[in-house]
Structures are given as C-alpha cells and as structure tokens.
Amino acid sequence: MHKKECATKLFKLKKIHKACRLYQRINEYFNFGDLDTSAKDEDKETEEYKAIRSELEVVKRQCFLNVAICKYKQEQYQSCASVAKEVVEMDPESIKGYYWLAKGHFNVKNYKEAVKAIESAYKLDPNNKEVEEEYKKMKSEYQRFIASEQKKYSKMFT
C-alpha cells in the first residue's frame, strides 16, 4: 500500500509519467495467479483469504483506473481507453472506468464507442453532473460527426 501512496503523491505533484510507471509496477505485484497457486485449497475457503483477495482486487482496480487517468493526462488516449476497458471488465459498475473509457475513445475520435461508454456511466449515476456534461458534449459531437460524414458521402454519389 505504501507504493500506491507514493504513486498518488507523485500524481498530485504532476509527475504523471513517474506515477504511471509506479501504478503499473504495483499492478504487477497483484498477480492473482500467484495468490491462488501459493495458497492451499483448504485455505482458499477461509474468511481471511477471501478478505485479502477482496482487498487486493479493490487495490488492483484502483491502480488500473489511476493508470488510465495517467495515460489520459499524458495524451495517450488509446492507452487510456484500453486500460479503462480493463477496469470496466473487472468492475461493470465502475462509473469512473466508463468515464475514462469514454474520454479515451472521444479523443481518438472514436465517437460511437465514447458515447456508448459515457451512456453506461450516465445510466449508473444520472445525477453525476460531470458525467452528464460529458454525455451531452460527446453525444453532440457524435451527431455533428455523423452529419458531416453523411454530407461528405452524399456528394460522392450525386
């Protein structure tokens, strides 16, 4: 947990690249295959094992999400979307995961996927003002994009 706190401090100091590398290294430590193979089968049923496993899963999701945010801040939008996609695969209820997935897709002009992701976040929390603003912005941009594509292709066939 100490490394996660260090990474968070680096992020707050705007040392995004270093923070991102540290979050990624933390994720390497949480290799659940190692946890599963090193534990005896009978130990896997204990409350202690289940609690540790649950705590590790939370930290892993948080670190993945933080990597996505770092990638976004570094203008690595495709990487942001890829990592955020992993977050929502781990936790389909992650509003922040869908939010950053949408932001990543939007900035590489993958508007359809961006709208789909931000709609998922909006459905999970329709009272979230930041999500609502992004939803409106992305939907509007997607509609403009479709209109411009239709206009462009209609000229080709006349």
Secondary structure, 3 states (H helix, E strand, C coil): CHHHHHHHHHHHCCCHHHHHHHHHHHHHHCCHHHHHHHCCCCHHHCHHHHHHHHHHHHHHHHHHHHHHHHHHHCCCHHHHHHHHHHHHHHCCCCHHHHHHHHHHHHHCCCHHHHHHHHHHHHHHCCCCHHHHHHHHHHHHHHHHHHHHHHHHHHHHCC
